[in-house]
Amino acid sequence: MQRIARAALALLVAACAAGASAQTDYPRQPIRLVVTFPPGGSADAVVRMLVPRLNEKLGQAVIVDNKPGAGGNIGLSLVAKAPADGYTLGVGAAGALSANSSLYAQMPFDVQKDFRPVGMLAGIPFVLVGNPAVPAKNAKELIALAKAQPGKFSVAHGGNGTAMHLSTALFAQLAGVKVVEVPYKGSGPAALDALSGQVQLAMVDLPASLQQIKAGKLVAYAVTSPKRLPQLPDVPTMEEAGLGGYDSTGWFGVVAPAGTPPQAIAKVNAALNNALSDPVIQERMRELGVEPEPGKPEAFGAYIQSETAKWARVIKQGNIKLD
């Protein structure tokens, strides 16, 4: 009996050692990175910009697998159902990871239960722009005009349920104005119609508007981020324009299936932060209109929770639904 007990103990110790070794040696095979955006956009470009550095730091190939659709729900559903071994990770945005739970009556996953945060990648600030024919020189004058003429001003944005849509709703709520929201299929078309005068205003990202702002063909009233942007140092934030507490930035980051070993999450997080802290990569990201956001998994998890609560309030107050 003693011999049997000793043999069983030896097997148990060996199994534990093997499990520990597997976690310590992670990764031992390529990593699938499910990206919930279509190829060619700024978010997809950022991910592909980071991949060579991730390959180098992790010692394995990181394979990008684009799975767009349903506001990010399709791609993240695949991640939620994947084995929790660190070899399938997902890149999701503010919609799927925070706002969609309030926008959709049914969700294919529970963000808090089905995922573990790995790290935030980038923030995407927006800017409220207007056609030069709008008789307002700054955001405070614009808000005063909109209050005096409820429903007169139309605001284009990048599509229902997008961060630009929610940024527009938050602007209207905090400013206490009634505007006509006009959804477009992306930031570019929204900016073009503001440029042509089809709509007076637009809530868009920097790549769609920066050139026209600098050329004086669009007026930049305020940026949605909590700090001024280096690309538009003279444009105030919404809070500086009088909307206390306004903070609406699009963002995206990496998550793993719940149950993924902490050692795997820590290694990927360290590789991400190494890439995101590189001045050359930071400059290239800013050229795409996004801000690098290195940080710890715990901070990213807390941010997801705070963003979920914030957008739940905005969506409820605006009675915004997608189904």
C-alpha positions as CSV (number, residue, x, y, z in Angstrom):
1,M,0.0,0.0,0.0
2,Q,2.9,2.3,0.8
3,R,4.4,1.6,-2.6
4,I,1.1,2.4,-4.3
5,A,0.7,5.6,-2.3
6,R,4.2,6.7,-3.2
7,A,3.6,5.9,-6.9
8,A,0.4,7.9,-6.9
9,L,2.1,10.8,-5.2
10,A,4.9,10.8,-7.7
11,L,2.4,10.8,-10.6
12,L,0.6,13.8,-9.0
13,V,3.8,15.7,-8.5
14,A,4.8,15.0,-12.1
15,A,1.4,16.1,-13.4
16,C,1.6,19.4,-11.4
17,A,5.2,20.0,-12.6
18,A,4.0,19.4,-16.2
19,G,1.2,21.8,-15.8
20,A,3.4,24.5,-14.3
21,S,6.0,23.9,-17.0
22,A,3.3,24.4,-19.7
23,Q,2.2,27.7,-18.2
24,T,5.9,28.8,-17.7
25,D,6.8,27.9,-21.3
26,Y,3.8,29.7,-22.8
27,P,3.5,30.2,-25.7
28,R,4.5,27.0,-27.3
29,Q,2.5,27.4,-30.5
30,P,1.0,30.2,-32.7
31,I,-1.6,32.5,-31.1
32,R,-4.8,33.3,-33.0
33,L,-5.9,36.9,-32.5
34,V,-9.5,37.4,-33.5
35,V,-10.0,41.0,-34.6
36,T,-13.6,42.2,-34.6
37,F,-12.9,44.9,-37.3
38,P,-12.7,44.5,-41.1
39,P,-9.3,44.7,-42.8
40,G,-8.1,48.1,-43.8
41,G,-9.5,50.3,-41.0
42,S,-7.4,52.2,-38.4
43,A,-8.0,49.7,-35.7
44,D,-7.0,46.7,-37.9
45,A,-3.9,48.7,-39.0
46,V,-2.9,49.2,-35.4
47,V,-3.2,45.5,-34.6
48,R,-1.1,44.6,-37.6
49,M,1.4,47.3,-36.7
50,L,1.9,45.6,-33.3
51,V,2.1,42.0,-34.5
52,P,5.8,42.0,-35.5
53,R,6.8,43.2,-32.1
54,L,4.5,40.6,-30.4
55,N,6.0,37.8,-32.6
56,E,9.5,38.9,-31.4
57,K,8.6,39.2,-27.7
58,L,6.5,36.1,-27.4
59,G,8.6,33.9,-29.7
60,Q,5.6,32.6,-31.6
61,A,3.6,33.8,-34.5
62,V,0.5,35.9,-33.8
63,I,-2.0,35.2,-36.5
64,V,-4.7,37.9,-37.2
65,D,-8.1,36.5,-38.0
66,N,-10.6,39.3,-38.9
67,K,-14.2,38.4,-37.9
68,P,-16.3,41.7,-38.1
69,G,-20.0,42.0,-37.8
70,A,-22.9,42.7,-35.3
71,G,-20.9,45.5,-33.6
72,G,-18.1,43.1,-32.7
73,N,-20.4,40.4,-31.2
74,I,-19.6,37.8,-33.9
75,G,-15.8,37.8,-33.3
76,L,-16.0,38.0,-29.6
77,S,-18.5,35.1,-29.5
78,L,-15.8,32.9,-31.1
79,V,-13.3,34.0,-28.4
80,A,-15.8,33.3,-25.6
81,K,-16.3,29.7,-26.8
82,A,-12.6,29.0,-27.5
83,P,-10.4,26.9,-25.1
84,A,-9.1,28.9,-22.2
85,D,-5.4,28.1,-23.0
86,G,-4.1,31.4,-24.1
87,Y,-3.9,30.5,-27.8
88,T,-7.1,32.3,-28.8
89,L,-7.4,36.0,-27.9
90,G,-9.8,38.7,-29.2
91,V,-9.6,42.4,-30.0
92,G,-12.8,44.1,-29.1
93,A,-14.0,47.7,-29.0
94,A,-16.0,49.9,-26.7
95,G,-19.3,48.7,-28.4
96,A,-19.0,45.0,-27.9
97,L,-17.2,45.2,-24.5
98,S,-19.3,47.9,-22.9
99,A,-22.2,49.5,-24.7
100,N,-23.7,46.5,-26.6
101,S,-25.1,44.9,-23.4
102,S,-27.4,47.9,-23.1
103,L,-28.1,48.4,-26.8
104,Y,-29.1,44.8,-27.6
105,A,-32.0,42.9,-25.9
106,Q,-30.0,39.6,-26.3
107,M,-26.2,39.2,-26.1
108,P,-24.3,36.1,-27.2
109,F,-21.9,36.5,-24.2
110,D,-21.5,38.1,-20.8
111,V,-18.4,40.3,-20.9
112,Q,-17.8,40.0,-17.1
113,K,-18.2,36.3,-16.9
114,D,-16.9,35.1,-20.3
115,F,-13.7,37.1,-20.7
116,R,-10.6,38.2,-18.9
117,P,-8.9,41.5,-19.7
118,V,-5.4,41.3,-21.2
119,G,-4.7,44.9,-22.0
120,M,-6.0,48.0,-23.7
121,L,-4.5,49.0,-27.0
122,A,-5.7,52.4,-28.0
123,G,-8.2,55.2,-27.5
124,I,-9.9,56.8,-30.5
125,P,-10.8,60.5,-29.8
126,F,-13.6,62.2,-31.8
127,V,-14.2,65.7,-32.8
128,L,-17.4,67.7,-33.3
129,V,-17.1,69.6,-36.6
130,G,-19.3,71.9,-38.5
131,N,-19.8,73.5,-41.8
132,P,-18.3,77.0,-41.9
133,A,-21.8,78.4,-42.7
134,V,-23.0,77.5,-39.2
135,P,-23.1,80.9,-37.4
136,A,-21.1,79.8,-34.4
137,K,-17.4,80.5,-33.8
138,N,-17.0,78.1,-30.9
139,A,-18.7,75.3,-28.9
140,K,-20.3,77.6,-26.4
141,E,-21.9,79.7,-29.2
142,L,-23.0,76.5,-30.9
143,I,-24.7,75.2,-27.8
144,A,-26.4,78.5,-27.3
145,L,-27.7,78.4,-30.8
146,A,-28.9,74.8,-30.5
147,K,-30.8,75.7,-27.3
148,A,-32.4,78.7,-28.9
149,Q,-33.5,76.6,-32.0
150,P,-34.4,73.0,-30.8
151,G,-34.3,70.5,-33.7
152,K,-32.7,72.8,-36.2
153,F,-29.2,71.4,-36.2
154,S,-28.5,67.9,-37.7
155,V,-25.5,66.0,-36.5
156,A,-24.1,63.2,-38.7
157,H,-22.2,60.3,-37.0
158,G,-20.6,57.0,-38.1
159,G,-23.6,54.7,-37.6
160,N,-26.2,53.6,-35.0
161,G,-24.6,52.0,-32.0
162,T,-21.1,53.3,-32.8
163,A,-19.0,55.3,-30.3
164,M,-19.6,58.3,-32.5
165,H,-23.4,57.8,-32.1
166,L,-23.1,57.6,-28.3
167,S,-20.7,60.5,-28.2
168,T,-23.4,62.6,-30.0
169,A,-26.1,61.4,-27.6
170,L,-23.9,62.3,-24.6
171,F,-23.3,65.8,-26.1
172,A,-27.0,66.4,-26.5
173,Q,-27.8,65.2,-23.0
174,L,-25.1,67.2,-21.2
175,A,-25.6,70.3,-23.3
176,G,-29.4,70.1,-22.9
177,V,-30.1,70.5,-26.6
178,K,-32.3,68.7,-29.1
179,V,-30.6,67.9,-32.4
180,V,-31.4,65.6,-35.3
181,E,-29.0,62.6,-35.3
182,V,-28.2,61.3,-38.8
183,P,-26.4,57.9,-39.0
184,Y,-24.0,57.2,-41.8
185,K,-22.0,54.2,-42.8
186,G,-18.7,55.4,-41.3
187,S,-17.0,58.5,-40.3
188,G,-15.8,59.5,-43.8
189,P,-19.2,59.9,-45.4
190,A,-20.5,61.8,-42.3
191,A,-17.6,64.3,-42.6
192,L,-18.1,64.7,-46.3
193,D,-21.8,65.7,-45.9
194,A,-20.9,68.2,-43.2
195,L,-18.3,69.6,-45.6
196,S,-20.9,69.9,-48.4
197,G,-23.5,71.3,-46.2
198,Q,-26.0,68.4,-46.4
199,V,-25.8,68.4,-42.6
200,Q,-24.6,71.2,-40.3
201,L,-22.5,69.2,-37.9
202,A,-20.8,65.8,-37.6
203,M,-19.2,63.7,-34.8
204,V,-16.2,62.0,-36.6
205,D,-12.8,60.7,-36.0
206,L,-9.6,62.5,-36.8
207,P,-8.6,60.7,-40.0
208,A,-11.9,61.7,-41.6
209,S,-11.7,65.4,-40.6
210,L,-8.1,66.5,-39.8
211,Q,-7.1,67.6,-43.2
212,Q,-10.3,69.6,-43.8
213,I,-10.1,71.2,-40.4
214,K,-6.5,72.4,-41.0
215,A,-7.6,73.7,-44.5
216,G,-10.4,75.7,-42.8
217,K,-13.1,73.8,-44.7
218,L,-14.5,72.4,-41.4
219,V,-14.8,74.1,-38.1
220,A,-13.6,72.0,-35.1
221,Y,-15.8,72.9,-32.1
222,A,-14.5,70.4,-29.5
223,V,-12.8,67.1,-29.0
224,T,-14.4,64.3,-27.0
225,S,-11.3,63.2,-25.1
226,P,-10.6,64.4,-21.5
227,K,-7.4,66.1,-22.8
228,R,-6.7,68.2,-25.8
229,L,-5.2,66.4,-28.8
230,P,-1.6,67.1,-30.0
231,Q,-3.0,67.1,-33.6
232,L,-5.5,69.9,-32.6
233,P,-3.9,71.8,-29.7
234,D,-6.1,74.8,-30.1
235,V,-9.4,72.9,-30.1
236,P,-10.9,72.7,-26.6
237,T,-12.3,69.6,-24.9
238,M,-16.0,69.2,-24.4
239,E,-15.5,69.9,-20.7
240,E,-13.6,73.1,-21.5
241,A,-16.5,74.0,-23.6
242,G,-18.8,73.9,-20.6
243,L,-20.0,70.2,-20.6
244,G,-18.7,69.1,-17.2
245,G,-18.0,65.4,-16.9
246,Y,-18.0,64.8,-20.7
247,D,-15.6,62.0,-21.6
248,S,-16.3,59.9,-24.7
249,T,-13.4,58.1,-26.4
250,G,-13.7,55.1,-28.6
251,W,-11.2,52.4,-27.6
252,F,-10.2,48.8,-28.3
253,G,-8.2,46.2,-26.4
254,V,-7.4,42.5,-26.0
255,V,-9.4,40.0,-24.0
256,A,-9.0,36.3,-23.4
257,P,-11.6,33.5,-22.6
258,A,-12.4,33.3,-18.9
259,G,-10.2,30.7,-17.3
260,T,-7.1,31.6,-19.3
261,P,-4.0,31.0,-17.1
262,P,-2.8,34.3,-15.5
263,Q,0.7,33.6,-16.6
264,A,-0.4,33.6,-20.3
265,I,-2.3,36.9,-19.8
266,A,0.7,38.5,-18.1
267,K,3.1,37.5,-20.9
268,V,0.8,38.9,-23.6
269,N,0.2,42.0,-21.6
270,A,4.0,42.6,-21.2
271,A,4.5,42.1,-25.0
272,L,1.7,44.6,-25.8
273,N,3.0,47.2,-23.4
274,N,6.5,46.9,-24.8
275,A,5.1,47.6,-28.3
276,L,2.8,50.4,-27.2
277,S,5.6,52.2,-25.3
278,D,7.8,52.4,-28.4
279,P,8.0,56.0,-29.5
280,V,8.2,55.0,-33.2
281,I,5.0,52.9,-32.9
282,Q,3.3,55.6,-30.9
283,E,4.0,58.2,-33.6
284,R,2.7,55.8,-36.3
285,M,-0.5,55.2,-34.3
286,R,-1.1,58.9,-33.8
287,E,-0.8,59.4,-37.6
288,L,-3.8,57.0,-37.8
289,G,-5.7,59.2,-35.3
290,V,-5.5,56.9,-32.3
291,E,-3.7,57.2,-29.0
292,P,-1.6,54.3,-27.6
293,E,-2.9,53.1,-24.2
294,P,-0.5,50.7,-22.5
295,G,-1.5,49.4,-19.1
296,K,-2.2,46.5,-16.8
297,P,-5.0,43.9,-17.2
298,E,-6.6,45.1,-13.9
299,A,-6.8,48.7,-15.1
300,F,-8.3,47.6,-18.4
301,G,-10.9,45.5,-16.5
302,A,-11.9,48.4,-14.3
303,Y,-12.2,50.6,-17.3
304,I,-14.5,48.2,-19.1
305,Q,-16.8,48.2,-16.0
306,S,-16.8,52.0,-15.7
307,E,-17.6,52.4,-19.4
308,T,-20.4,49.8,-19.2
309,A,-22.0,51.7,-16.4
310,K,-21.6,55.1,-18.1
311,W,-23.1,54.0,-21.5
312,A,-25.9,52.2,-19.8
313,R,-27.0,55.5,-18.3
314,V,-26.6,57.4,-21.6
315,I,-28.5,54.7,-23.6
316,K,-31.3,54.5,-21.1
317,Q,-31.7,58.3,-20.9
318,G,-31.7,58.5,-24.7
319,N,-33.9,55.5,-25.2
320,I,-31.4,54.1,-27.7
321,K,-32.0,50.5,-29.0
322,L,-30.6,48.5,-31.9
323,D,-33.2,45.7,-31.9
